[in-house]
Amino acid sequence: MATESLDALYTKVVKKTLTETLHVKKGESVTVEAWDNGLPFARRALVEARAMGCRAMLVYEDERAYVEGVRRAPKGSVGIMGKNEYGMLAGTDAYIFVPGQALGAYSRTLKPGEREESTRYNSSWYDAAKKAGLRGARLSFGYVGRDVAKLLGKKVGEVVAGQLKAAFVDYGEVARAAKKISEPLADGAVASLASGKSELEFTLMGELEIQDGIVDKEDRRTGNNVAYVPPGIVNKEIDPRSANGKVTLSNTLTKYGVIPHAELEFRRGTVVGWNSDDDRLQELLGSVPSEKRKLTLIGIGLNPALGYGYGQDRFVKGAVTLAGFGFTGLVQKRRLSVGSANIP
């Protein structure tokens, strides 16, 4: 993908994010946070926000300085927000975040323990963002670096362009689909997921999250005020003791690469057995303590413009993802029902 073509995509996605996701108005304060790989997008965001009459500023995170700082900082001081960042959030109306590839789950820049330690501010950040009432957008293409592209068998620009193009869906249509799908996902409802010759049953219980690309008053009230761009998923928590049966996964992206086929068996919520021709599945599950191999979350994808293999498979329309047992498993061909309702 040529640089000019990416620049054109940046501009279109910036405009859509400012107007449709964040509903930015003249005179508002806009903060753009970006790492090295997100600077071209951030420049367009600053230009377009200022052209709308906003006060826009850039927060730049240098990746090399971040990584070195994580490794050299005194123990206990990493991953803690300062009063300067709290103050910035308090003074922000709209926030655009382009993360760095070092923060991605499949990046090798930081070791897993280093990444977890350096991002333990997450809950504090979201609490501050909710208190400030800001409207936020996270551009997931920022997580894409050479490590992710290699796992996907694509070039970085190809993956980035694939995600950006998926932002051009009708957000209103995604929101309506999310609302319809969410109606039967009530606490206590029993779900059945058929995949291939496998069938898995579990009980829904806990938080419901909708990512439709629009930050509205209800999102700000509940603290779900940072939207993914591109959007398109409904997540629902699962009673961690309830899953029984088997599920067949396909083309699941993991830190070791794409596992084309796997079958997992659950009993009372825990993975008790697995089968695959790919030895990497044993590496994945074998490294997770048995008591932590719990099914805790289901995701239902809604984005009709996103294809599989671009690093955000869980957002693809019709995709079902299962998480909580050490990685996120993907089910492409499936039949999902909740109570008497069939979920498309």
C-alpha positions as CSV (number, residue, x, y, z in Angstrom):
1,M,0.0,0.0,0.0
2,A,1.5,3.3,-1.1
3,T,2.1,6.0,1.5
4,E,-0.2,8.4,-0.4
5,S,-3.1,5.9,-0.2
6,L,-2.6,5.4,3.5
7,D,-2.5,9.2,4.0
8,A,-5.9,9.4,2.2
9,L,-7.3,6.7,4.5
10,Y,-5.9,8.5,7.5
11,T,-7.8,11.7,6.6
12,K,-11.1,9.9,5.9
13,V,-10.9,7.9,9.2
14,V,-9.9,11.0,11.2
15,K,-13.0,12.9,9.9
16,K,-15.3,10.1,10.6
17,T,-13.9,9.6,14.1
18,L,-14.2,13.3,15.0
19,T,-17.7,13.7,13.6
20,E,-19.4,10.3,14.1
21,T,-17.6,8.6,16.9
22,L,-16.8,11.6,19.1
23,H,-19.3,14.3,17.9
24,V,-16.7,17.0,18.3
25,K,-17.9,20.6,18.3
26,K,-16.3,23.9,17.7
27,G,-14.4,25.2,20.7
28,E,-13.9,21.9,22.4
29,S,-10.5,20.6,23.6
30,V,-9.2,17.6,21.7
31,T,-6.2,15.6,22.8
32,V,-4.4,13.2,20.4
33,E,-2.1,10.6,21.9
34,A,0.2,8.7,19.5
35,W,3.3,6.6,19.4
36,D,5.8,6.6,16.6
37,N,3.7,4.5,14.1
38,G,0.7,6.7,14.7
39,L,2.2,10.1,14.1
40,P,1.0,10.4,10.4
41,F,-2.5,9.7,11.6
42,A,-2.1,12.1,14.6
43,R,-1.0,15.0,12.3
44,R,-4.2,14.6,10.3
45,A,-6.2,14.5,13.5
46,L,-4.7,17.8,14.7
47,V,-5.2,19.5,11.4
48,E,-8.9,18.4,11.0
49,A,-9.7,19.2,14.6
50,R,-8.3,22.6,14.3
51,A,-10.1,23.2,11.1
52,M,-13.3,22.5,13.0
53,G,-12.4,25.3,15.4
54,C,-11.1,23.0,18.2
55,R,-8.2,23.4,20.6
56,A,-6.1,20.4,19.7
57,M,-2.8,19.1,21.3
58,L,-0.6,16.1,20.7
59,V,0.8,13.8,23.3
60,Y,3.7,11.8,21.8
61,E,5.0,8.6,23.3
62,D,8.5,7.7,21.9
63,E,8.6,3.9,21.8
64,R,12.3,3.5,22.4
65,A,12.2,5.8,25.4
66,Y,9.1,4.0,26.7
67,V,10.8,0.6,26.5
68,E,14.0,1.7,28.1
69,G,12.1,3.5,30.8
70,V,10.1,0.4,31.6
71,R,13.4,-1.5,32.1
72,R,15.3,1.1,34.0
73,A,12.7,2.7,36.2
74,P,12.7,1.9,40.0
75,K,10.5,-1.0,40.9
76,G,7.0,0.0,41.7
77,S,7.1,3.3,39.8
78,V,6.2,1.9,36.4
79,G,2.6,2.0,35.2
80,I,1.5,4.7,37.5
81,M,-0.3,7.9,36.3
82,G,1.0,11.3,37.4
83,K,-0.9,14.4,38.2
84,N,0.1,15.9,34.9
85,E,-1.9,13.1,33.0
86,Y,-4.8,13.4,35.4
87,G,-4.9,17.1,34.7
88,M,-4.8,16.6,31.0
89,L,-7.7,14.2,31.0
90,A,-9.7,16.5,33.2
91,G,-9.3,19.3,30.6
92,T,-10.2,17.1,27.6
93,D,-13.5,16.9,25.8
94,A,-12.5,14.4,23.1
95,Y,-9.5,12.0,23.1
96,I,-8.0,10.1,20.2
97,F,-5.6,7.3,21.1
98,V,-3.3,5.6,18.6
99,P,-1.4,2.9,20.7
100,G,2.1,1.7,19.9
101,Q,2.9,-1.8,18.7
102,A,4.8,-2.4,21.9
103,L,1.5,-2.5,23.8
104,G,0.0,-5.2,21.5
105,A,-0.6,-8.7,22.8
106,Y,1.5,-10.3,20.0
107,S,4.5,-7.9,20.1
108,R,7.9,-9.1,21.2
109,T,9.2,-5.6,22.0
110,L,8.3,-6.0,25.7
111,K,8.2,-9.3,27.6
112,P,4.6,-10.2,28.8
113,G,5.5,-9.3,32.4
114,E,7.0,-6.0,31.4
115,R,3.9,-5.1,29.3
116,E,1.5,-6.0,32.1
117,E,3.5,-4.0,34.6
118,S,3.8,-0.9,32.4
119,T,0.1,-0.8,31.6
120,R,-1.3,-1.4,35.1
121,Y,-2.6,2.2,35.0
122,N,-5.5,1.1,32.8
123,S,-8.2,1.1,35.5
124,S,-6.9,4.4,36.8
125,W,-7.0,5.9,33.3
126,Y,-10.5,4.8,32.6
127,D,-11.7,6.0,36.0
128,A,-10.2,9.4,35.3
129,A,-11.7,9.4,31.8
130,K,-15.2,8.6,33.2
131,K,-14.9,11.3,35.8
132,A,-13.8,13.8,33.1
133,G,-16.8,12.8,30.9
134,L,-14.5,12.7,27.9
135,R,-15.4,11.0,24.7
136,G,-12.6,8.7,23.4
137,A,-11.6,6.6,20.4
138,R,-8.9,4.0,20.2
139,L,-7.5,3.3,16.7
140,S,-6.6,-0.4,16.8
141,F,-4.2,-0.2,13.8
142,G,-1.7,1.3,16.2
143,Y,-1.1,-2.2,17.7
144,V,0.1,-3.5,14.3
145,G,3.9,-3.8,13.9
146,R,6.3,-6.2,12.2
147,D,5.6,-8.9,14.8
148,V,1.9,-8.9,14.2
149,A,2.2,-8.6,10.4
150,K,4.6,-11.6,10.4
151,L,2.2,-13.7,12.3
152,L,-0.6,-12.8,9.8
153,G,1.7,-13.4,6.8
154,K,1.1,-9.8,5.5
155,K,2.9,-6.5,5.3
156,V,2.3,-3.9,8.0
157,G,0.8,-1.4,5.6
158,E,-1.6,-4.1,4.3
159,V,-2.9,-4.9,7.7
160,V,-3.2,-1.2,8.7
161,A,-5.1,-0.4,5.4
162,G,-7.5,-3.4,6.0
163,Q,-8.4,-2.1,9.5
164,L,-8.8,1.5,8.3
165,K,-11.1,0.5,5.5
166,A,-13.3,-1.3,8.0
167,A,-14.0,2.0,9.7
168,F,-16.1,3.1,6.8
169,V,-19.1,1.0,7.9
170,D,-22.4,2.6,8.8
171,Y,-22.1,3.1,12.6
172,G,-25.8,3.5,13.0
173,E,-26.4,0.1,11.3
174,V,-23.8,-1.5,13.6
175,A,-25.5,0.1,16.6
176,R,-28.9,-1.3,15.6
177,A,-27.5,-4.7,15.1
178,A,-25.7,-4.6,18.4
179,K,-28.9,-3.6,20.2
180,K,-30.9,-6.5,18.6
181,I,-28.2,-9.1,19.4
182,S,-27.9,-7.8,23.0
183,E,-31.5,-8.2,23.9
184,P,-31.4,-11.9,24.7
185,L,-28.0,-11.7,26.4
186,A,-29.4,-11.5,29.9
187,D,-27.8,-12.7,33.1
188,G,-28.9,-16.3,33.7
189,A,-29.6,-17.0,30.1
190,V,-28.3,-20.3,28.8
191,A,-26.4,-20.2,25.5
192,S,-25.6,-23.0,23.1
193,L,-22.7,-22.8,20.6
194,A,-22.5,-25.4,17.8
195,S,-19.3,-25.6,15.7
196,G,-18.7,-28.4,13.4
197,K,-19.6,-31.6,15.3
198,S,-19.0,-29.9,18.7
199,E,-21.5,-28.2,21.0
200,L,-20.8,-26.1,24.0
201,E,-23.3,-24.8,26.6
202,F,-22.7,-22.0,29.2
203,T,-24.6,-19.5,31.2
204,L,-24.3,-15.8,30.7
205,M,-23.6,-13.7,33.8
206,G,-21.9,-10.3,34.2
207,E,-21.1,-7.2,32.2
208,L,-22.3,-6.5,28.7
209,E,-20.2,-4.3,26.4
210,I,-21.2,-2.8,23.0
211,Q,-18.6,-1.5,20.7
212,D,-20.5,0.3,17.9
213,G,-18.1,3.1,17.1
214,I,-20.3,5.8,18.7
215,V,-19.7,7.4,22.1
216,D,-23.1,8.6,23.5
217,K,-24.4,9.8,26.8
218,E,-25.0,6.3,28.1
219,D,-21.5,5.2,27.3
220,R,-20.2,8.2,29.2
221,R,-22.4,7.4,32.2
222,T,-21.3,3.7,32.3
223,G,-17.7,4.4,31.7
224,N,-17.6,2.7,28.3
225,N,-16.6,6.0,26.8
226,V,-13.7,4.9,24.7
227,A,-14.7,3.3,21.4
228,Y,-12.7,1.1,19.1
229,V,-12.3,2.2,15.6
230,P,-13.0,0.2,13.5
231,P,-16.0,-0.9,15.6
232,G,-18.3,-3.9,15.7
233,I,-18.6,-6.3,18.6
234,V,-20.8,-7.2,21.5
235,N,-19.1,-8.8,24.5
236,K,-20.8,-10.6,27.3
237,E,-19.3,-12.2,30.4
238,I,-19.9,-15.8,31.2
239,D,-20.4,-17.6,34.6
240,P,-16.9,-19.1,34.9
241,R,-18.3,-22.4,36.3
242,S,-20.9,-23.0,33.7
243,A,-19.3,-24.1,30.4
244,N,-19.7,-27.8,29.5
245,G,-19.1,-29.5,26.2
246,K,-16.8,-29.0,23.2
247,V,-16.0,-26.2,20.8
248,T,-14.2,-26.3,17.4
249,L,-11.9,-23.3,16.8
250,S,-10.5,-22.2,13.4
251,N,-7.7,-19.9,12.2
252,T,-7.1,-18.5,15.7
253,L,-4.4,-15.9,16.0
254,T,-2.1,-16.5,19.0
255,K,1.3,-15.3,20.1
256,Y,2.8,-18.3,18.3
257,G,1.0,-17.7,15.0
258,V,-2.3,-18.8,13.5
259,I,-3.6,-22.1,14.7
260,P,-5.8,-23.4,11.9
261,H,-7.8,-26.0,13.8
262,A,-8.4,-26.9,17.4
263,E,-11.0,-28.6,19.6
264,L,-11.4,-27.7,23.3
265,E,-13.3,-29.6,25.9
266,F,-14.8,-27.8,28.9
267,R,-16.2,-29.2,32.1
268,R,-17.7,-27.0,34.8
269,G,-16.2,-23.9,33.1
270,T,-12.6,-25.2,32.8
271,V,-10.7,-26.5,29.8
272,V,-10.0,-30.2,30.6
273,G,-8.9,-31.4,27.2
274,W,-7.8,-30.3,23.8
275,N,-7.0,-31.7,20.4
276,S,-5.1,-30.2,17.4
277,D,-2.6,-31.2,14.8
278,D,-0.7,-28.1,15.7
279,D,1.7,-28.6,18.6
280,R,1.5,-24.9,19.5
281,L,-1.8,-25.4,21.1
282,Q,-0.1,-27.6,23.7
283,E,2.4,-24.8,24.3
284,L,-0.4,-22.3,24.8
285,L,-2.6,-24.2,27.2
286,G,0.2,-26.1,28.8
287,S,1.7,-22.8,30.1
288,V,-1.6,-21.8,31.8
289,P,-2.4,-23.2,35.2
290,S,-5.4,-25.5,35.1
291,E,-7.4,-23.4,37.5
292,K,-7.0,-20.4,35.2
293,R,-8.3,-22.2,32.1
294,K,-11.7,-20.7,32.5
295,L,-14.2,-19.6,29.9
296,T,-15.3,-16.1,31.0
297,L,-16.3,-14.1,27.9
298,I,-18.0,-14.4,24.6
299,G,-17.7,-11.9,21.8
300,I,-20.0,-11.6,18.7
301,G,-18.6,-9.7,15.7
302,L,-20.7,-7.2,13.8
303,N,-18.4,-5.4,11.2
304,P,-19.4,-6.4,7.6
305,A,-16.4,-4.5,6.1
306,L,-13.7,-6.3,8.0
307,G,-12.1,-9.5,6.7
308,Y,-10.4,-12.3,8.6
309,G,-6.7,-12.1,8.9
310,Y,-6.2,-8.4,9.7
311,G,-5.6,-8.6,13.4
312,Q,-9.1,-7.9,14.6
313,D,-10.9,-11.1,13.7
314,R,-13.2,-10.8,16.7
315,F,-14.9,-7.8,15.1
316,V,-15.7,-9.6,11.8
317,K,-19.5,-9.9,11.2
318,G,-20.6,-13.3,12.4
319,A,-17.4,-14.2,14.2
320,V,-17.7,-15.7,17.7
321,T,-14.7,-15.4,20.1
322,L,-14.2,-17.1,23.4
323,A,-11.8,-15.9,26.0
324,G,-10.4,-16.3,29.5
325,F,-8.4,-19.5,29.2
326,G,-5.0,-18.1,28.1
327,F,-5.9,-16.9,24.6
328,T,-8.9,-15.8,22.5
329,G,-10.3,-18.6,20.4
330,L,-12.1,-17.9,17.1
331,V,-15.2,-19.7,15.8
332,Q,-16.1,-18.8,12.2
333,K,-18.8,-21.3,11.2
334,R,-21.2,-21.7,14.0
335,R,-24.8,-21.8,15.3
336,L,-25.4,-19.7,18.4
337,S,-28.6,-19.6,20.4
338,V,-29.4,-18.0,23.7
339,G,-32.6,-19.4,25.2
340,S,-35.1,-19.5,22.3
341,A,-33.3,-16.8,20.3
342,N,-30.9,-17.5,17.4
343,I,-28.0,-15.1,17.2
344,P,-26.9,-14.3,13.6
